[in-house]
């Protein structure tokens, strides 16, 4: 049980470093919010929050979905499909997805280990 705080601290540190990296990379380019992504994220959070009875997830999903719908006229303004991205942007998104997937799996493993130690 003593190693669990170190796992959490290392994951938080990794997330902070990733955030700093993203801010540094994106500092050169100005982007507006992608309201279509907010809508999709809200629908997904609603879909996961309702069956799990997680009211915080349901509430945030509802807010994101409503926020996305409220700005429906701006959906195409800042949304880029995969074919519209440059090679650098495609590589960046792919590596971001890989790193985030690894973090999700690491979080699930840490959760399972912590549950088995109880």
JOURVEN-V639880 format. One record per residue. N is the residue number from 1. RES is the residue in one letter. PSI is psi as a letter, one per 20 degrees, with the letter a starting at -180 (* if undefined). Layout:
N & RES & PSI
N & RES & PSI
This chain:
1 & X & h
2 & X & h
3 & X & i
4 & X & g
5 & X & h
6 & X & h
7 & X & g
8 & X & g
9 & X & g
10 & X & h
11 & X & g
12 & X & g
13 & X & g
14 & X & g
15 & X & h
16 & X & g
17 & X & h
18 & X & g
19 & X & g
20 & X & g
21 & X & g
22 & X & g
23 & X & g
24 & X & g
25 & X & g
26 & X & i
27 & X & h
28 & X & h
29 & X & q
30 & X & p
31 & X & q
32 & X & r
33 & X & q
34 & X & n
35 & X & h
36 & X & g
37 & X & h
38 & X & g
39 & X & g
40 & X & g
41 & X & g
42 & X & g
43 & X & g
44 & X & g
45 & X & h
46 & X & g
47 & X & h
48 & X & h
49 & X & h
50 & X & g
51 & X & h
52 & X & i
53 & X & k
54 & X & n
55 & X & h
56 & X & g
57 & X & g
58 & X & g
59 & X & g
60 & X & h
61 & X & g
62 & X & g
63 & X & g
64 & X & g
65 & X & g
66 & X & g
67 & X & g
68 & X & g
69 & X & h
70 & X & h
71 & X & k
72 & X & h
73 & X & h
74 & X & j
75 & X & g
76 & X & i
77 & X & g
78 & X & j
79 & X & p
80 & X & p
81 & X & r
82 & X & h
83 & X & h
84 & X & i
85 & X & q
86 & X & r
87 & X & h
88 & X & g
89 & X & h
90 & X & g
91 & X & g
92 & X & g
93 & X & h
94 & X & g
95 & X & h
96 & X & g
97 & X & g
98 & X & g
99 & X & g
100 & X & h
101 & X & g
102 & X & g
103 & X & h
104 & X & g
105 & X & g
106 & X & h
107 & X & g
108 & X & g
109 & X & g
110 & X & h
111 & X & g
112 & X & g
113 & X & g
114 & X & h
115 & X & h
116 & X & h
117 & X & i
118 & X & *
